[in-house]
């Protein structure tokens, strides 16, 4: 619950990402903050009971910061492994189980690391071949 993150004398910080956010784009920042606060109280009723209140807010609107999820779009997301030897991709835009988000980027990084580890023998062979060619 939000009360668990309260620091005496400092309050607490809650960051929210609203996506898709089309309905919020033309709203005043104060209205977006009020709706978001109400959603937090719905998710964490104890926060409202304990009298937690939003003392300040900052709304950042990025119209095209995330790609729009739609059925069938995952097939267009690249995997972490590529056809180019020793070249891997990591990022929230790549194929993984989450939307284009920090969680997705983290999941992608883990999948990319697995691909690198899986390819270690091939990478070592490439390195030996490069060393021999330059000798």
Rosetta blueprint (number, residue, H / E / L):
1 X L
2 X H
3 X H
4 X H
5 X H
6 X L
7 X E
8 X L
9 X L
10 X L
11 X E
12 X L
13 X L
14 X L
15 X L
16 X L
17 X L
18 X L
19 X L
20 X L
21 X L
22 X H
23 X H
24 X H
25 X L
26 X L
27 X L
28 X L
29 X H
30 X H
31 X H
32 X H
33 X H
34 X H
35 X H
36 X H
37 X H
38 X H
39 X H
40 X H
41 X H
42 X H
43 X H
44 X L
45 X H
46 X H
47 X H
48 X H
49 X H
50 X L
51 X L
52 X L
53 X L
54 X L
55 X L
56 X L
57 X L
58 X L
59 X L
60 X L
61 X L
62 X L
63 X L
64 X L
65 X L
66 X L
67 X L
68 X L
69 X L
70 X L
71 X L
72 X L
73 X H
74 X H
75 X H
76 X H
77 X L
78 X L
79 X L
80 X L
81 X E
82 X L
83 X L
84 X L
85 X L
86 X L
87 X L
88 X E
89 X L
90 X L
91 X L
92 X L
93 X L
94 X L
95 X L
96 X L
97 X L
98 X L
99 X L
100 X L
101 X L
102 X H
103 X H
104 X H
105 X H
106 X H
107 X H
108 X H
109 X H
110 X H
111 X H
112 X H
113 X H
114 X H
115 X H
116 X H
117 X H
118 X H
119 X L
120 X H
121 X H
122 X H
123 X H
124 X H
125 X H
126 X H
127 X H
128 X H
129 X H
130 X H
131 X H
132 X H
133 X H
134 X H
135 X L
